[in-house]
Amino acid sequence: MKTRLLIFFMLSLIVLSGCMFSTYKPIIYDDYSAKQQMFDLTFGWNQSISGNKFVIDGYVRNNRYYIVNNLELQVSLVDKDGRQKTRETFFFIPADLRLDDSTRFNVSLNAHPQSGDLLNFYYRYNAYEGDAEAFTWVNNFKVNVLE
């Protein structure tokens, strides 16, 4: 009996110490300077220049559907004449984003923004709502880069 109790105690200690040392950090929405709320998803991000890269570090939050699956985000830097300078795609892993959950993304674009440039966020996913079959949804939004 004492051996079982000791084993139980040791296993509990191991499991709890793993939780204590995990590197998970919750997403704090106020830490992001830019935000775009759509009916289905909310995007928040910070932007910076690192070397020759324009870096967009952000989060996405599922506002609408029971599950958003296989979310894909394309971010393009577009000049004031509408010409695309660069584009990168980010695939979210894990594949399922449940209602009210958030996850992070990071996109590095190979160009420097200039006055008048726009960021075009294009996203696509499969949505599950209750017992209904999944459907694919596509949407986009544009924002001024230097505002």
C-alpha positions as CSV (number, residue, x, y, z in Angstrom):
1,M,0.0,0.0,0.0
2,K,2.8,2.4,0.9
3,T,4.6,1.6,-2.4
4,R,1.4,2.4,-4.4
5,L,1.0,5.6,-2.5
6,L,4.6,6.6,-3.1
7,I,4.4,5.7,-6.9
8,F,1.2,7.8,-7.1
9,F,2.8,10.7,-5.4
10,M,5.9,10.5,-7.6
11,L,3.8,10.4,-10.8
12,S,1.7,13.3,-9.7
13,L,4.9,15.3,-8.9
14,I,6.3,14.6,-12.4
15,V,3.1,15.6,-14.2
16,L,2.7,18.8,-12.2
17,S,6.3,19.8,-12.6
18,G,5.9,19.4,-16.4
19,C,3.0,21.9,-16.3
20,M,5.1,24.3,-14.2
21,F,8.0,24.4,-16.7
22,S,6.0,24.6,-19.9
23,T,6.7,27.5,-22.2
24,Y,3.1,28.3,-23.1
25,K,2.3,32.0,-22.9
26,P,-1.3,33.1,-23.2
27,I,-2.2,35.6,-25.9
28,I,-2.7,39.0,-24.5
29,Y,-4.8,40.9,-27.0
30,D,-3.8,44.3,-25.8
31,D,-0.1,43.6,-26.6
32,Y,-1.0,44.0,-30.4
33,S,-1.0,47.4,-31.9
34,A,-3.2,46.6,-35.0
35,K,-6.5,44.8,-35.0
36,Q,-9.1,43.8,-37.6
37,Q,-12.3,42.2,-36.4
38,M,-14.3,40.4,-39.0
39,F,-17.6,38.6,-38.4
40,D,-15.8,35.2,-38.2
41,L,-12.3,35.9,-37.1
42,T,-10.3,38.6,-35.4
43,F,-6.8,39.4,-36.4
44,G,-4.3,41.3,-34.2
45,W,-0.7,42.0,-35.1
46,N,2.5,44.0,-34.6
47,Q,4.7,44.9,-37.4
48,S,8.5,45.5,-37.4
49,I,11.5,45.6,-39.7
50,S,14.2,43.1,-39.0
51,G,17.1,43.3,-41.4
52,N,15.7,43.2,-44.9
53,K,12.4,41.7,-43.8
54,F,9.1,43.2,-42.9
55,V,7.8,41.1,-40.0
56,I,4.1,40.7,-39.0
57,D,3.7,38.9,-35.7
58,G,0.1,38.3,-34.6
59,Y,-2.8,36.2,-33.6
60,V,-6.1,35.0,-35.0
61,R,-9.2,34.3,-32.9
62,N,-12.3,32.3,-33.9
63,N,-15.4,34.4,-33.2
64,R,-18.1,32.5,-35.0
65,Y,-17.9,28.8,-35.8
66,Y,-17.8,25.7,-33.6
67,I,-14.5,24.7,-35.4
68,V,-12.4,26.5,-38.0
69,N,-10.2,23.9,-39.7
70,N,-7.2,24.1,-42.0
71,L,-6.8,27.9,-41.7
72,E,-4.5,29.4,-44.2
73,L,-3.4,33.1,-44.2
74,Q,-1.7,34.9,-47.1
75,V,-0.3,38.3,-46.5
76,S,0.8,40.5,-49.4
77,L,2.5,43.9,-49.5
78,V,0.9,45.9,-52.2
79,D,2.1,49.3,-53.5
80,K,-0.1,52.4,-54.0
81,D,-0.7,51.4,-57.6
82,G,-2.0,48.0,-56.6
83,R,1.1,46.0,-57.7
84,Q,2.1,43.2,-55.4
85,K,5.6,43.6,-54.0
86,T,5.7,40.3,-52.1
87,R,3.5,37.6,-50.6
88,E,3.9,34.9,-47.9
89,T,1.6,32.2,-46.7
90,F,1.2,30.9,-43.2
91,F,-0.5,27.5,-42.4
92,F,-1.9,27.3,-38.9
93,I,-1.0,24.2,-36.9
94,P,-2.8,22.6,-35.1
95,A,-5.4,22.4,-37.8
96,D,-8.5,23.0,-35.6
97,L,-9.3,26.3,-34.0
98,R,-12.3,26.0,-31.8
99,L,-14.8,28.8,-31.0
100,D,-13.3,31.6,-28.9
101,D,-9.8,30.1,-29.1
102,S,-6.8,32.0,-30.5
103,T,-3.5,31.0,-32.0
104,R,-0.4,32.9,-33.2
105,F,1.1,33.5,-36.6
106,N,4.3,35.0,-37.9
107,V,4.9,36.2,-41.5
108,S,8.2,37.7,-42.9
109,L,7.8,39.6,-46.1
110,N,10.9,40.2,-48.3
111,A,10.3,44.0,-48.8
112,H,10.2,47.2,-47.0
113,P,7.0,49.1,-46.7
114,Q,6.7,52.6,-48.1
115,S,4.2,55.4,-47.8
116,G,0.9,54.4,-49.5
117,D,1.6,50.6,-49.3
118,L,-1.2,48.3,-48.2
119,L,-1.2,44.9,-46.4
120,N,-3.7,42.5,-48.0
121,F,-4.7,39.7,-45.6
122,Y,-6.4,36.8,-47.5
123,Y,-7.6,33.9,-45.5
124,R,-9.3,30.6,-46.2
125,Y,-10.6,27.8,-44.0
126,N,-13.2,25.0,-43.5
127,A,-15.9,25.8,-41.0
128,Y,-18.0,23.4,-38.9
129,E,-21.2,24.7,-37.4
130,G,-23.0,22.1,-35.2
131,D,-23.9,18.9,-37.0
132,A,-23.9,20.5,-40.5
133,E,-21.3,19.5,-43.1
134,A,-18.2,21.6,-43.3
135,F,-18.0,24.4,-45.9
136,T,-15.1,26.4,-47.2
137,W,-14.9,30.1,-46.6
138,V,-12.6,32.7,-48.1
139,N,-12.3,36.4,-47.2
140,N,-9.8,39.3,-47.2
141,F,-9.2,42.7,-45.9
142,K,-6.7,45.5,-46.6
143,V,-5.0,47.9,-44.2
144,N,-2.5,50.8,-44.7
145,V,0.9,49.7,-43.6
146,L,2.3,52.9,-42.0
147,E,-0.7,54.1,-40.1
